[in-house]
Amino acid sequence: MAYGKRVIVSVMILLIGLTPLSIFAGGGQEETASPLEGERVDLEGESIDMAILGIGGWLPSSLAVEMSPLFAEYAKERFGYDAEFTFQESPFSSLFQKAATSLASRSQEFNIIISDSQWLGAFAEPGWIVPLNDVIANSEVLSELEWYDPIVEEAYMTYPDGSEKRWGLPQEADTQVLFIRLDLFEDPAEQDAFEAEYGYELPVTFEDWEDIDFEQYTDVADFFTRPEDDLYGTAYQYSKEYDFFTMAYYPYIWSGGGEIWDAESGDVWGILNTPENADALEELVDMQQYMPDGVNNYGISQIVDGFTSGRLATAIQWAAMGGAMIPESMEGQVAIVPPPGRRLDNGDIRRIWSLGGQPWVINAFNDAAHMQVALDFIDWWYLEETQLEFARRGGNPALASVLNSPGFEDIQPWFRGFKYMLTGERSRDFWHEPTYAEMLAVQQAAFTGYATGEIDSAQEALDRAAREQQRILNEAGRTDTPPPAN
């Protein structure tokens, strides 16, 4: 999350005075022990008000509360209590600060939080959220779940990476996909003109796009860039806000075989700032010639506006935005296909794109009643019928039984592309470190500095980011290697 050191310091100040026992026990231990240990709290006849904190303007987050009346019916029928949910929201760029400030004060203002996956470490280390291993083991529902791919558990549930410790559960999974306009791509005149200019057929079908590399995608973007008609080949999210630029850039690194750090040693220097990664950054920024003016400020909503207004022939976007990317006026005119990758020497395509999505985390400071309702809600959320309803309303589930069910790919037009990309071979998460926010802010500034011309070269931008991130991780004790001198 792209915020400055002031936020981190302010949150840490709130921790001063908490004893290690109170921090790691999660506070209110006597009250919360029973439900977390599998001993049910009897709430029959009671009315419980619950609050969820989520992402503003993000459909999957809002669906959590929109669907809560269905949970209220379930809870009344099964457990005999009434539950009402309210939803508080904040943009991506300020959600962590809002959640962390509340949790650091040991408040149960937000009983359940929709977190970004990279925040698990920052929430878990101070004891702000409930460790879920025992919760999962004690639940008849959660203990039987099978996720669609191991990346679900690795990205949305686990901290530290590679450990068996679980802190979150996927509220929604998400992947990057490519949206294309069929009115252009299925036009025979466009197809003939493209083949005449580039010597191969314009990719149209899902299967066509499975074999498209970055160089060919550049051809497609070039072909459809017609400023005189206010039409452009593509658009990426180059904004400095939150993680937007980073999520667009990492696929160019990973698909080319590069890495962003050594997760085992905690080192960044010499790994992020390689010449090959610098070439990848140059390649990404060079794509701006096929995009509208002002693309350096493009985030999620600008991509939606550009595509739905007819200014973009294609667009890289999160699958979760499928409903916004395909309004009623464009139904049947848009295809969702795999994004491009890097062609290997053997002719295969390696595509590794950024993983999106958010996990649920449970406030460790809930009293016994709110903790019980939170656990009941999470159990209900992962019932197969609930997950199918989530899918019908536009959410992206992660259960194997749901994604593999007959007709799943027909529920939403983006589900085939989402499912195709939801594997560890095609999507990747990064950094569940407590220092995530500092590290992200550093590289967002460096990467966008190069894109806007404030930094002269891609190599200089990567050197700046790598040096600062090495310092951050060294000072945090994550690596023994100090950063190199300037």
C-alpha positions as CSV (number, residue, x, y, z in Angstrom):
1,M,0.0,0.0,0.0
2,A,1.4,3.3,-1.0
3,Y,1.5,5.5,2.1
4,G,4.4,7.1,3.8
5,K,6.3,6.4,7.0
6,R,4.1,8.8,9.0
7,V,1.2,6.2,8.8
8,I,3.5,3.4,10.0
9,V,4.9,5.5,12.8
10,S,1.4,6.5,13.9
11,V,0.2,3.0,14.0
12,M,3.2,1.8,15.9
13,I,2.8,4.6,18.5
14,L,-0.6,3.1,19.3
15,L,1.1,-0.2,20.1
16,I,3.3,1.4,22.8
17,G,2.1,0.3,26.2
18,L,0.7,-3.0,25.1
19,T,2.4,-5.9,26.8
20,P,3.7,-8.7,24.6
21,L,1.1,-11.0,26.1
22,S,-1.7,-8.7,25.3
23,I,-0.4,-8.2,21.8
24,F,0.0,-11.8,20.8
25,A,-3.0,-13.1,22.8
26,G,-5.2,-10.7,20.9
27,G,-6.8,-9.0,23.9
28,G,-10.1,-9.9,25.5
29,Q,-8.8,-13.5,25.8
30,E,-11.2,-14.8,28.4
31,E,-14.1,-13.7,26.4
32,T,-12.9,-14.9,23.0
33,A,-11.4,-18.2,24.1
34,S,-14.5,-20.3,23.9
35,P,-15.6,-19.7,20.3
36,L,-12.0,-19.8,19.0
37,E,-11.5,-23.2,20.7
38,G,-14.6,-24.7,19.2
39,E,-16.9,-24.2,22.1
40,R,-20.1,-22.6,20.8
41,V,-21.4,-19.4,22.4
42,D,-25.2,-19.7,22.7
43,L,-26.8,-16.6,21.2
44,E,-30.3,-17.8,20.9
45,G,-32.8,-14.9,21.2
46,E,-30.1,-12.2,20.9
47,S,-29.6,-9.5,18.3
48,I,-26.0,-8.8,17.2
49,D,-24.9,-5.9,15.1
50,M,-21.8,-6.7,13.0
51,A,-19.5,-4.4,11.0
52,I,-17.4,-5.3,7.9
53,L,-14.7,-3.0,6.6
54,G,-14.0,-3.4,2.9
55,I,-12.8,-1.7,-0.2
56,G,-14.8,1.3,-1.5
57,G,-16.2,1.0,-5.0
58,W,-15.2,-2.6,-5.2
59,L,-18.1,-5.0,-6.1
60,P,-16.7,-8.1,-4.4
61,S,-16.4,-6.2,-1.1
62,S,-19.9,-4.7,-1.2
63,L,-21.4,-8.1,-2.1
64,A,-20.3,-9.3,1.4
65,V,-22.9,-7.0,3.0
66,E,-25.4,-7.2,0.1
67,M,-25.6,-10.9,0.7
68,S,-25.7,-10.6,4.5
69,P,-29.5,-10.9,4.7
70,L,-29.1,-14.4,3.4
71,F,-26.8,-15.1,6.3
72,A,-29.3,-13.5,8.7
73,E,-31.9,-16.1,7.6
74,Y,-29.4,-18.9,8.0
75,A,-28.3,-17.7,11.5
76,K,-32.0,-17.3,12.6
77,E,-33.0,-20.7,11.4
78,R,-29.9,-22.6,12.6
79,F,-28.9,-20.7,15.7
80,G,-31.9,-18.7,16.7
81,Y,-30.2,-15.2,16.8
82,D,-30.7,-12.1,14.7
83,A,-27.7,-10.5,12.9
84,E,-27.5,-7.3,11.0
85,F,-24.4,-6.1,9.1
86,T,-23.2,-2.7,8.2
87,F,-20.4,-2.0,5.7
88,Q,-17.8,0.7,6.1
89,E,-15.4,1.3,3.2
90,S,-12.2,3.0,2.2
91,P,-10.3,3.2,-1.1
92,F,-7.4,0.8,-1.7
93,S,-5.0,3.6,-0.9
94,S,-6.2,4.2,2.6
95,L,-7.9,1.0,3.7
96,F,-4.8,-0.3,5.5
97,Q,-4.5,2.8,7.5
98,K,-8.1,2.8,8.5
99,A,-8.0,-0.9,9.6
100,A,-4.6,-0.7,11.3
101,T,-5.5,2.4,13.3
102,S,-8.7,0.8,14.6
103,L,-7.0,-2.5,15.4
104,A,-4.1,-0.9,17.1
105,S,-6.5,0.6,19.6
106,R,-7.9,-2.9,20.3
107,S,-11.3,-1.8,19.1
108,Q,-13.9,-4.1,17.7
109,E,-15.2,-1.3,15.5
110,F,-14.8,-3.7,12.5
111,N,-15.6,-7.3,13.4
112,I,-14.5,-8.7,10.0
113,I,-12.1,-7.0,7.6
114,I,-11.5,-7.5,3.9
115,S,-7.8,-7.2,3.7
116,D,-5.3,-7.1,0.8
117,S,-3.3,-10.3,0.8
118,Q,0.0,-8.5,1.3
119,W,-1.2,-7.1,4.6
120,L,-1.4,-10.5,6.4
121,G,2.1,-10.0,8.0
122,A,1.4,-6.5,9.2
123,F,-1.9,-7.6,10.8
124,A,-0.6,-10.9,12.1
125,E,2.6,-9.8,13.8
126,P,1.0,-7.4,16.4
127,G,-1.7,-10.0,17.2
128,W,-4.5,-7.9,15.6
129,I,-6.2,-10.7,13.7
130,V,-7.2,-14.2,14.7
131,P,-4.9,-17.1,13.8
132,L,-7.1,-19.5,11.8
133,N,-5.4,-22.9,12.1
134,D,-7.6,-24.0,15.0
135,V,-10.6,-22.2,13.7
136,I,-10.3,-24.2,10.4
137,A,-9.7,-27.5,12.3
138,N,-12.7,-27.0,14.5
139,S,-15.1,-26.1,11.7
140,E,-17.1,-28.8,10.0
141,V,-17.2,-26.5,6.9
142,L,-13.7,-25.0,6.7
143,S,-11.9,-28.2,7.5
144,E,-13.4,-29.9,4.5
145,L,-12.7,-27.2,1.9
146,E,-10.6,-27.8,-1.2
147,W,-9.3,-24.8,-3.0
148,Y,-9.1,-24.6,-6.7
149,D,-5.3,-24.3,-6.8
150,P,-2.5,-24.2,-4.1
151,I,-2.0,-20.5,-4.9
152,V,-5.2,-19.7,-3.1
153,E,-3.9,-21.0,0.2
154,E,-0.4,-19.5,-0.4
155,A,-1.6,-16.0,-1.3
156,Y,-4.7,-15.4,0.7
157,M,-4.2,-17.4,3.8
158,T,-0.5,-17.9,4.7
159,Y,2.0,-15.9,6.7
160,P,5.0,-16.3,6.8
161,D,5.3,-17.6,3.3
162,G,6.0,-21.3,3.1
163,S,4.7,-21.8,6.7
164,E,1.7,-23.7,7.9
165,K,0.3,-20.7,9.7
166,R,-3.1,-19.4,8.4
167,W,-4.4,-15.9,9.0
168,G,-6.9,-15.3,6.2
169,L,-9.5,-16.9,4.0
170,P,-10.2,-15.8,0.4
171,Q,-13.1,-13.4,0.3
172,E,-12.7,-13.2,-3.4
173,A,-10.0,-14.5,-5.7
174,D,-8.9,-12.3,-8.7
175,T,-6.6,-12.4,-11.7
176,Q,-5.6,-10.2,-14.5
177,V,-7.2,-10.9,-17.8
178,L,-7.5,-9.3,-21.2
179,F,-10.7,-7.7,-22.4
180,I,-11.1,-7.3,-26.2
181,R,-13.8,-5.7,-28.3
182,L,-15.4,-8.2,-30.6
183,D,-16.9,-5.5,-32.9
184,L,-13.3,-4.8,-33.9
185,F,-11.7,-8.2,-33.7
186,E,-14.5,-10.1,-35.5
187,D,-14.7,-7.6,-38.3
188,P,-13.5,-9.3,-41.5
189,A,-12.0,-6.0,-42.9
190,E,-10.0,-5.6,-39.7
191,Q,-8.8,-9.2,-39.9
192,D,-7.7,-8.9,-43.5
193,A,-5.9,-5.6,-42.9
194,F,-4.1,-6.9,-39.9
195,E,-2.9,-10.1,-41.7
196,A,-1.7,-8.0,-44.7
197,E,0.3,-5.7,-42.4
198,Y,1.8,-8.2,-39.9
199,G,1.8,-11.5,-41.8
200,Y,-0.3,-13.6,-39.4
201,E,-4.0,-13.7,-38.4
202,L,-5.5,-11.4,-35.9
203,P,-6.1,-13.3,-32.7
204,V,-9.8,-13.5,-31.9
205,T,-10.7,-16.6,-29.9
206,F,-9.6,-17.7,-26.4
207,E,-7.5,-20.4,-28.0
208,D,-5.8,-17.9,-30.4
209,W,-4.8,-15.7,-27.4
210,E,-3.3,-18.6,-25.5
211,D,-0.5,-18.5,-28.1
212,I,0.1,-14.7,-28.1
213,D,3.3,-13.2,-26.8
214,F,4.2,-9.7,-25.8
215,E,5.7,-8.9,-29.2
216,Q,2.5,-10.0,-31.0
217,Y,0.4,-8.1,-28.5
218,T,2.4,-5.0,-29.3
219,D,1.5,-5.6,-33.0
220,V,-2.2,-5.7,-32.0
221,A,-1.9,-2.5,-30.0
222,D,-0.1,-0.8,-32.8
223,F,-2.7,-1.9,-35.3
224,F,-5.7,-0.5,-33.4
225,T,-4.0,2.8,-32.3
226,R,-5.7,5.4,-34.4
227,P,-5.6,8.8,-32.6
228,E,-7.4,10.5,-35.4
229,D,-10.4,8.2,-34.5
230,D,-9.8,8.5,-30.8
231,L,-9.1,4.8,-30.7
232,Y,-6.1,3.2,-28.9
233,G,-4.7,-0.3,-28.8
234,T,-4.6,-0.8,-25.1
235,A,-4.1,0.7,-21.7
236,Y,-2.3,-0.4,-18.5
237,Q,-2.5,0.9,-15.0
238,Y,0.5,3.2,-14.7
239,S,-0.7,5.2,-11.8
240,K,1.5,5.9,-8.7
241,E,-1.5,5.2,-6.5
242,Y,-1.3,2.1,-4.3
243,D,0.1,-0.8,-6.3
244,F,-1.2,0.0,-9.8
245,F,2.1,0.4,-11.7
246,T,3.7,-2.5,-9.9
247,M,0.9,-4.9,-10.8
248,A,1.3,-3.9,-14.5
249,Y,5.1,-4.2,-14.4
250,Y,5.6,-7.5,-12.6
251,P,4.2,-9.7,-15.4
252,Y,6.9,-8.4,-17.7
253,I,9.5,-9.5,-15.1
254,W,8.0,-12.9,-14.2
255,S,7.0,-13.9,-17.7
256,G,10.6,-13.2,-18.8
257,G,12.0,-15.5,-16.0
258,G,13.1,-12.6,-13.7
259,E,12.5,-12.2,-10.0
260,I,11.8,-9.3,-7.7
261,W,13.6,-10.6,-4.6
262,D,14.9,-13.7,-2.8
263,A,12.1,-14.6,-0.4
264,E,14.4,-16.9,1.6
265,S,17.3,-14.5,2.2
266,G,15.2,-11.4,2.1
267,D,17.6,-9.8,-0.4
268,V,16.4,-7.4,-3.2
269,W,19.7,-5.8,-4.4
270,G,21.0,-7.6,-7.5
271,I,17.7,-9.4,-8.1
272,L,15.2,-6.7,-8.8
273,N,17.7,-4.4,-10.5
274,T,19.0,-6.7,-13.2
275,P,19.6,-5.5,-16.7
276,E,16.9,-7.9,-17.9
277,N,14.4,-6.4,-15.5
278,A,15.4,-2.9,-16.6
279,D,14.7,-4.0,-20.2
280,A,11.3,-5.2,-19.1
281,L,10.5,-1.8,-17.5
282,E,11.5,-0.1,-20.7
283,E,9.3,-2.4,-22.7
284,L,6.3,-1.7,-20.4
285,V,6.8,2.1,-20.6
286,D,7.3,1.9,-24.4
287,M,3.7,0.5,-24.6
288,Q,2.4,4.0,-23.7
289,Q,2.7,5.0,-27.4
290,Y,-0.4,2.9,-28.0
291,M,-2.4,4.4,-25.2
292,P,-4.4,7.6,-24.7
293,D,-2.8,10.8,-23.3
294,G,-2.7,10.9,-19.5
295,V,-2.2,7.1,-19.1
296,N,0.4,7.8,-16.3
297,N,-2.6,8.6,-14.1
298,Y,-4.6,5.5,-15.1
299,G,-5.9,3.2,-12.5
300,I,-8.7,0.7,-12.3
301,S,-11.6,3.1,-13.0
302,Q,-9.8,4.9,-15.8
303,I,-9.4,1.6,-17.6
304,V,-13.1,0.9,-17.2
305,D,-14.0,4.4,-18.6
306,G,-11.6,4.0,-21.5
307,F,-12.9,0.6,-22.5
308,T,-16.6,1.2,-22.1
309,S,-16.4,4.5,-23.9
310,G,-15.0,2.8,-27.0
311,R,-11.6,4.5,-26.8
312,L,-9.7,1.2,-26.2
313,A,-9.6,-1.9,-28.4
314,T,-8.2,-4.0,-25.6
315,A,-7.5,-3.5,-21.9
316,I,-5.6,-5.4,-19.2
317,Q,-8.0,-5.4,-16.2
318,W,-8.9,-7.4,-13.1
319,A,-11.4,-10.1,-13.7
320,A,-13.3,-8.7,-10.6
321,M,-14.2,-5.7,-12.7
322,G,-15.9,-7.8,-15.4
323,G,-19.3,-6.4,-14.6
324,A,-18.1,-2.8,-14.9
325,M,-16.2,-3.6,-18.1
326,I,-19.2,-5.1,-19.8
327,P,-22.2,-2.9,-19.2
328,E,-25.5,-3.9,-20.7
329,S,-24.8,-1.9,-23.9
330,M,-21.7,-4.1,-24.6
331,E,-23.1,-7.5,-23.7
332,G,-22.1,-10.0,-26.3
333,Q,-19.5,-7.6,-27.8
334,V,-16.6,-8.3,-25.4
335,A,-14.4,-11.4,-25.0
336,I,-12.2,-12.1,-22.0
337,V,-9.0,-13.9,-23.0
338,P,-5.6,-14.8,-21.6
339,P,-3.1,-11.9,-21.4
340,P,0.1,-12.2,-23.4
341,G,3.3,-13.9,-22.2
342,R,6.9,-14.3,-23.2
343,R,7.7,-16.8,-25.9
344,L,10.4,-19.3,-24.9
345,D,13.1,-20.8,-27.2
346,N,10.9,-24.0,-27.6
347,G,8.0,-21.9,-28.8
348,D,5.9,-22.2,-25.6
349,I,4.4,-19.2,-23.9
350,R,5.3,-18.4,-20.3
351,R,2.7,-16.0,-18.8
352,I,2.9,-15.1,-15.2
353,W,0.6,-12.2,-14.2
354,S,-0.1,-10.5,-10.9
355,L,-2.6,-12.1,-8.6
356,G,-5.3,-9.9,-7.1
357,G,-8.1,-10.7,-4.7
358,Q,-8.5,-10.2,-1.0
359,P,-8.8,-12.4,2.1
360,W,-11.2,-12.1,5.1
361,V,-9.4,-11.5,8.4
362,I,-11.2,-11.6,11.8
363,N,-10.6,-9.0,14.4
364,A,-8.8,-10.6,17.4
365,F,-10.5,-8.1,19.8
366,N,-14.1,-9.2,19.1
367,D,-16.0,-10.1,22.3
368,A,-17.4,-13.6,22.6
369,A,-20.7,-12.8,20.9
370,H,-19.2,-11.0,17.9
371,M,-16.5,-13.6,17.6
372,Q,-19.2,-16.3,17.4
373,V,-21.1,-14.5,14.7
374,A,-18.0,-13.9,12.8
375,L,-17.1,-17.6,12.8
376,D,-20.7,-18.5,11.8
377,F,-20.6,-16.0,9.0
378,I,-17.3,-17.4,7.6
379,D,-18.7,-20.9,7.8
380,W,-21.8,-19.8,5.9
381,W,-19.7,-17.9,3.3
382,Y,-18.0,-21.1,2.2
383,L,-21.1,-23.2,1.8
384,E,-21.3,-24.2,-1.8
385,E,-24.7,-22.6,-2.3
386,T,-23.3,-19.3,-0.9
387,Q,-20.3,-19.3,-3.2
388,L,-22.5,-20.0,-6.2
389,E,-24.7,-17.1,-5.3
390,F,-21.6,-15.0,-4.9
391,A,-20.6,-16.0,-8.4
392,R,-24.1,-15.3,-9.8
393,R,-23.8,-11.8,-8.4
394,G,-20.4,-11.2,-10.0
395,G,-17.9,-12.3,-7.3
396,N,-15.0,-14.6,-8.0
397,P,-15.0,-17.7,-5.8
398,A,-12.0,-19.9,-5.1
399,L,-13.5,-23.3,-4.1
400,A,-12.6,-26.2,-6.3
401,S,-16.1,-27.6,-6.1
402,V,-17.6,-24.4,-7.4
403,L,-15.1,-23.6,-10.1
404,N,-15.2,-27.2,-11.4
405,S,-19.0,-27.4,-11.2
406,P,-20.8,-27.9,-14.5
407,G,-21.7,-24.6,-16.1
408,F,-19.5,-22.4,-13.9
409,E,-17.7,-20.8,-16.8
410,D,-21.1,-19.8,-18.3
411,I,-22.2,-17.9,-15.1
412,Q,-20.1,-14.8,-16.0
413,P,-18.3,-14.0,-19.3
414,W,-15.0,-13.5,-17.5
415,F,-15.1,-16.8,-15.5
416,R,-13.2,-18.8,-18.1
417,G,-10.3,-16.4,-18.2
418,F,-10.3,-16.0,-14.5
419,K,-10.3,-19.7,-13.9
420,Y,-7.5,-20.2,-16.6
421,M,-5.3,-17.6,-14.8
422,L,-6.0,-18.8,-11.2
423,T,-3.0,-21.1,-11.0
424,G,0.5,-20.8,-9.6
425,E,1.8,-21.3,-13.1
426,R,0.1,-18.2,-14.5
427,S,-0.4,-15.8,-11.5
428,R,1.7,-14.8,-8.6
429,D,1.4,-12.8,-5.4
430,F,4.2,-11.1,-3.7
431,W,5.5,-9.9,-0.2
432,H,3.4,-10.8,2.7
433,E,6.0,-8.9,4.8
434,P,5.1,-6.5,7.6
435,T,7.2,-3.9,5.7
436,Y,5.1,-4.3,2.6
437,A,3.8,-0.7,2.7
438,E,7.2,0.9,2.9
439,M,8.6,-1.4,0.2
440,L,5.7,-0.7,-2.1
441,A,5.9,3.1,-1.7
442,V,9.6,3.1,-2.6
443,Q,9.2,1.2,-5.8
444,Q,6.0,2.9,-6.9
445,A,7.8,6.2,-6.7
446,A,10.8,4.8,-8.6
447,F,8.9,3.0,-11.3
448,T,6.5,5.9,-12.0
449,G,9.4,8.3,-11.8
450,Y,10.9,6.6,-14.8
451,A,7.6,6.4,-16.7
452,T,7.1,10.2,-16.3
453,G,10.7,11.1,-17.2
454,E,11.7,12.2,-13.7
455,I,14.3,9.4,-13.6
456,D,16.5,9.2,-16.6
457,S,16.8,5.4,-17.1
458,A,15.0,2.2,-16.1
459,Q,18.2,0.9,-14.6
460,E,18.5,3.9,-12.3
461,A,14.9,3.5,-11.2
462,L,15.4,-0.1,-10.3
463,D,18.7,0.7,-8.5
464,R,16.9,3.3,-6.4
465,A,14.0,0.9,-5.5
466,A,16.3,-2.1,-4.8
467,R,18.7,-0.1,-2.6
468,E,15.9,1.3,-0.5
469,Q,14.1,-2.0,-0.2
470,Q,17.3,-3.7,0.8
471,R,17.7,-1.0,3.5
472,I,14.1,-1.5,4.8
473,L,14.5,-5.3,5.0
474,N,17.9,-5.1,6.6
475,E,16.7,-2.7,9.3
476,A,13.7,-5.0,9.9
477,G,16.1,-7.9,10.5
478,R,14.7,-9.7,7.4
479,T,18.2,-9.9,5.8
480,D,21.7,-9.6,7.1
481,T,22.9,-7.9,4.0
482,P,23.0,-4.1,4.2
483,P,22.2,-2.0,1.1
484,P,25.2,-0.9,-1.0
485,A,26.5,2.7,-0.6
486,N,25.1,5.2,-3.0
